[in-house]
Amino acid sequence: MFRVATPTGETVDPGKRRVLTPTQKRMIWDGQAGRCAMCDLPVALVATEFDHFDAHWISGRNDLKNFRGLCIPCHKIKTKADKGVIAHIKRIIKKNTEPREPSKIRSRGFAKPTVKATWPSRPFPKRNP
C-alpha cells in the first residue's frame, strides 16, 4: 500500500519496518551520549526504546538517520501523538479516494387531512323565481 508523506506530499512505499541490530542500537545510543532524545535524561541501553523520528507510516523512511533512542515514558507520549496524526491522515485519504455514498433525500410528506373533504352538492344557492 502506498502512503502520502505529509511534509513533501510525495507518494512513498514504506515497506517493512527495519529491525535494528545490537551494533546499530549501540551506535544510535552512543550518538546520543546515552540520553533520551526528548527529555535529555540518562537512560541505560537495555531500557532504551528505539523509535522512528518521523513516524514510519507517515514518512516511509527506514534509514538509521530516522531512528532515535527514547526512554519509556517519552516513547509512550510520542507514540500517542503519532497515532493521532496517522488517524487524521487515514481520514483524509479515505475522504479523497473512496467514492461517496449517495445521500438519501427524505421528504417531509404532506399533512394528512383530519376531516374528509366533500364537495357541496350545489355550488350556488337556488334562485327564487
C-alpha positions as CSV (number, residue, x, y, z in Angstrom):
1,M,0.0,0.0,0.0
2,F,1.3,3.4,-0.9
3,R,1.0,6.2,1.5
4,V,1.4,10.0,1.2
5,A,4.3,11.7,3.1
6,T,2.9,14.8,4.8
7,P,5.9,17.2,4.6
8,T,6.5,16.8,0.8
9,G,3.3,15.4,-0.5
10,E,5.1,12.7,-2.4
11,T,3.9,9.1,-2.6
12,V,6.1,6.6,-0.7
13,D,6.1,2.9,-0.1
14,P,7.2,2.2,3.5
15,G,7.8,-1.5,3.0
16,K,8.7,-3.5,6.1
17,R,10.0,-2.0,9.3
18,R,13.7,-2.2,9.8
19,V,15.0,-4.4,12.7
20,L,18.0,-2.8,14.3
21,T,21.0,-5.0,15.2
22,P,22.6,-4.7,18.6
23,T,25.5,-2.8,16.9
24,Q,23.2,-0.3,15.3
25,K,21.4,0.2,18.6
26,R,24.7,0.8,20.3
27,M,25.7,3.3,17.6
28,I,22.5,5.3,18.0
29,W,22.7,5.2,21.8
30,D,26.4,6.4,21.7
31,G,25.5,9.1,19.3
32,Q,23.0,10.5,21.9
33,A,25.6,10.1,24.7
34,G,23.3,7.6,26.5
35,R,20.5,10.1,26.9
36,C,16.8,10.2,25.9
37,A,16.3,12.3,22.7
38,M,13.3,14.0,24.0
39,C,13.8,14.7,27.8
40,D,17.6,14.5,27.8
41,L,17.7,12.3,30.9
42,P,20.3,9.5,31.1
43,V,18.9,6.1,30.1
44,A,20.5,2.7,30.0
45,L,21.0,0.9,26.7
46,V,18.7,-2.0,27.8
47,A,16.0,0.4,28.8
48,T,16.2,2.5,25.6
49,E,13.4,2.1,23.1
50,F,14.3,2.9,19.5
51,D,11.8,4.9,17.6
52,H,11.4,6.5,14.2
53,F,11.9,10.2,14.4
54,D,9.4,10.8,11.7
55,A,6.8,8.0,12.0
56,H,7.4,5.1,9.7
57,W,3.8,5.1,8.5
58,I,3.9,8.8,7.6
59,S,7.3,9.3,6.0
60,G,8.2,5.8,4.9
61,R,11.9,6.5,5.8
62,N,13.6,3.5,7.3
63,D,17.2,4.5,7.4
64,L,19.4,4.9,10.5
65,K,19.1,8.7,10.4
66,N,15.4,8.4,11.2
67,F,15.9,6.4,14.4
68,R,16.4,7.8,17.9
69,G,16.6,6.3,21.4
70,L,13.8,7.3,23.9
71,C,13.1,6.4,27.5
72,I,9.8,4.5,28.0
73,P,7.6,7.5,29.2
74,C,8.8,9.7,26.3
75,H,8.2,6.8,23.8
76,K,4.6,6.4,25.0
77,I,4.0,10.2,24.6
78,K,5.4,10.2,21.1
79,T,3.5,7.0,20.0
80,K,0.2,8.6,21.3
81,A,0.9,11.7,19.2
82,D,1.8,9.7,16.1
83,K,-1.4,7.7,16.4
84,G,-3.5,10.9,16.3
85,V,-1.6,12.1,13.2
86,I,-1.9,8.8,11.4
87,A,-5.6,8.6,12.1
88,H,-6.0,12.1,10.7
89,I,-4.1,11.2,7.5
90,K,-6.2,8.0,7.1
91,R,-9.4,10.0,7.3
92,I,-8.1,12.4,4.7
93,I,-7.0,9.6,2.4
94,K,-10.4,7.8,2.8
95,K,-12.3,11.0,2.1
96,N,-10.3,11.7,-1.1
97,T,-10.1,8.2,-2.5
98,E,-13.2,6.3,-1.7
99,P,-16.4,7.0,-3.6
100,R,-19.0,8.8,-1.5
101,E,-22.3,7.1,-0.8
102,P,-25.3,9.0,-2.3
103,S,-27.4,10.7,0.3
104,K,-31.0,9.6,0.8
105,I,-33.3,12.6,0.5
106,R,-36.3,12.2,2.6
107,S,-39.3,14.4,2.0
108,R,-41.3,15.8,4.9
109,G,-44.5,14.5,3.3
110,F,-47.9,16.1,3.3
111,A,-50.1,16.6,6.3
112,K,-52.9,14.1,6.5
113,P,-56.3,15.7,6.4
114,T,-58.3,15.5,9.7
115,V,-61.7,15.9,8.0
116,K,-62.7,14.2,4.8
117,A,-63.2,16.9,2.1
118,T,-66.6,16.9,0.4
119,W,-67.9,19.0,-2.4
120,P,-71.2,20.7,-1.9
121,S,-73.9,19.1,-3.9
122,R,-74.8,22.5,-5.3
123,P,-72.1,25.1,-5.7
124,F,-74.6,28.0,-5.7
125,P,-77.9,28.6,-3.9
126,K,-81.1,28.1,-5.8
127,R,-82.7,31.2,-7.3
128,N,-86.2,32.2,-6.3
129,P,-88.5,32.6,-9.4
